[in-house]
Amino acid sequence: MATTVTLKGNPVALSGTPPQVGDTAPEFELVGNDMAPVKLADSSGKVRVISIVPSIDTEVCAVSTRRFNAEMDKMPDSVVGYTISVDTPFAQNRWCGTEGIEKMKLLSDYKGNTFGHDYGLYIHDMGTLARSVMIIDQNGKIAYFQLVPEISQEPNYEEVLQKARELA
């Protein structure tokens, strides 16, 4: 049976099974908002806080990216932050410029949704990703995973930040 979340109370199915704590994180190559390729391996040896959002142009996604951006400013250099969406790199770049986002690097899964499929977070019916947050440790293992059950709600920031600080 497919993993589901809800959008305004209506169930939506994910493309697969999301990762579990302890799993090795699948390698990915996404596109940064500067159009450069970004791989998970590029940040090897660091703690990676990854916020996955449906679209940066929705209010909840914007709020969570602003919040994580502010929190990353308080983290040591051993912690890096990414926001992944299916928005184009051009839209992400525009949004980051308008919002002054510098600590959370926005990455796009617009080319084939490979990240969404590989991580089991793609929502076929919506053409987007399920709201979730994961932390990948210095060794490439998933140390924390939160699938937000209702897409229109924000994640539990304190849980994420506490785990990131523990791993830093």
C-alpha positions in Angstrom: 0.0 0.0 0.0 1.3 3.4 -1.0 2.4 6.0 1.6 -0.1 8.8 1.8 -0.3 12.3 3.1 -3.1 14.8 3.0 -3.7 18.1 1.3 -6.4 20.0 3.1 -7.7 16.7 4.4 -7.7 14.9 1.1 -5.4 11.9 0.8 -2.6 12.0 -1.8 -0.3 9.0 -2.6 3.5 9.2 -2.7 5.4 7.6 -5.5 7.2 5.1 -3.2 8.4 4.5 0.3 10.2 7.4 2.0 13.6 6.8 3.5 13.9 5.4 7.0 16.3 6.6 9.8 19.5 4.5 9.4 19.2 4.1 5.6 22.1 5.2 3.4 20.9 8.3 1.6 20.6 7.8 -2.2 23.0 10.0 -4.1 21.3 12.8 -6.0 22.2 15.4 -8.5 19.9 18.4 -8.6 20.2 21.9 -10.1 21.1 24.9 -8.0 19.4 28.2 -8.5 22.6 29.3 -10.3 22.0 26.4 -12.8 25.0 24.5 -11.5 24.7 20.8 -10.7 24.7 19.9 -7.0 25.3 16.4 -5.7 24.8 15.0 -2.2 28.5 14.0 -2.3 29.5 17.7 -2.7 28.7 18.2 1.0 30.2 14.9 2.3 31.5 15.1 5.8 28.9 17.7 6.8 25.5 17.4 8.5 22.8 18.2 5.8 19.5 19.6 6.8 17.2 19.1 3.8 13.8 20.7 3.7 11.6 19.3 0.9 8.7 21.5 -0.2 6.0 21.3 -2.9 6.7 24.9 -4.3 8.6 27.8 -3.0 5.8 30.1 -4.3 3.3 28.8 -1.7 3.1 30.5 1.7 3.9 27.5 4.0 6.9 26.6 1.8 8.1 30.2 1.9 7.6 30.4 5.7 9.6 27.2 6.4 12.4 28.2 4.1 12.7 31.6 5.8 12.7 29.9 9.2 15.4 27.3 8.3 17.5 30.1 6.6 17.4 32.1 9.9 18.2 28.9 11.9 21.1 27.9 9.7 22.7 31.2 10.5 23.0 30.0 14.1 24.5 26.6 13.2 28.2 25.8 13.0 29.9 25.5 9.6 29.6 21.7 9.9 25.9 22.0 9.1 24.6 23.0 5.7 21.0 23.5 4.7 19.1 22.8 1.4 15.5 23.3 0.3 14.4 21.1 -2.5 11.4 21.7 -4.7 10.3 21.1 -8.3 10.3 24.8 -9.1 12.6 25.9 -11.9 16.0 27.2 -10.9 15.0 30.6 -12.3 12.0 30.8 -10.0 14.1 29.7 -7.0 16.8 32.3 -7.9 14.2 35.1 -8.2 12.6 34.1 -4.9 15.9 33.9 -3.0 16.9 37.3 -4.3 13.6 38.9 -3.2 13.7 37.2 0.2 17.4 37.5 0.9 17.9 33.8 1.4 21.6 32.9 1.6 22.0 30.1 4.2 19.5 27.6 2.7 20.7 26.6 -0.8 17.7 26.0 -3.0 17.9 23.0 -5.3 15.5 22.0 -8.1 14.2 18.6 -9.0 12.6 19.9 -12.1 14.5 17.6 -14.5 12.6 14.3 -14.3 11.8 14.4 -10.6 14.6 11.9 -9.9 15.0 13.0 -6.3 11.3 12.7 -5.6 11.2 9.2 -7.1 14.4 8.0 -5.5 13.3 9.2 -2.1 9.7 8.1 -2.5 8.4 11.7 -2.0 7.0 12.5 -5.5 3.2 13.0 -5.7 2.2 12.0 -9.2 -1.3 13.5 -9.0 0.1 17.0 -8.1 3.4 16.9 -10.0 5.3 17.9 -6.8 7.1 16.7 -3.7 5.6 15.9 -0.3 6.6 18.3 2.5 9.2 16.6 4.6 12.5 17.3 6.3 15.5 15.0 6.6 18.9 15.2 8.1 21.7 13.3 6.5 24.7 12.8 8.7 28.4 13.2 7.9 28.6 9.6 6.8 25.7 9.8 4.4 23.1 8.0 6.7 19.6 9.4 7.2 19.8 10.5 10.9 16.3 12.1 11.0 13.2 12.0 8.8 9.9 13.8 9.2 7.1 13.4 6.7 4.6 16.2 7.4 1.3 14.4 7.4 -0.7 17.4 6.1 1.0 19.2 3.3 -0.5 22.6 4.2 1.1 22.5 7.7 4.7 23.5 8.7 7.2 20.9 9.9 8.2 20.5 13.6 11.2 22.9 13.5 12.4 22.2 17.0 12.8 18.5 16.5 14.8 19.1 13.3 17.0 21.8 14.9 17.6 19.8 18.0 18.8 16.8 16.0 21.0 19.0 13.8 22.7 20.5 16.9 23.3 17.0 18.3 25.0 15.8 15.1 27.0 19.0 14.5 
